[in-house]
Amino acid sequence: MSNPKEYIFSNRVTIVEQTSITADSYDKALDIFLSGGGDTEEIDSYGDNWECILNADDFEDEGVDDE
């Protein structure tokens, strides 16, 4: 019986958010935004830029027993 092997994948995901702020001026709105204020919602996300960064099959046992 074979032992399970570890495979490691990376996945780059981009999340697009939109923030709504009510303020008396652009400068005040910018200050609110930069301090984390406002009403933020996720409007889109993109993914599928993945790769296998460690493939256990590339490191086949070379006669070493892990028992």
Residue pairs with C-beta under 8 A, 6 or more apart in sequence:
3 66
5 56
5 57
6 54
6 56
7 52
7 54
7 55
7 56
8 52
8 53
8 54
9 50
9 51
9 52
9 53
10 50
10 51
10 53
11 47
11 48
11 49
11 50
12 47
12 49
12 50
13 45
13 46
13 47
13 49
14 45
14 46
14 47
15 42
15 44
15 45
16 42
16 43
16 44
16 45
16 46
17 40
17 41
17 42
17 43
18 40
18 41
18 43
19 33
19 38
19 39
19 40
20 38
20 39
20 40
21 29
21 32
21 33
21 37
21 38
21 39
22 29
23 29
23 32
32 38
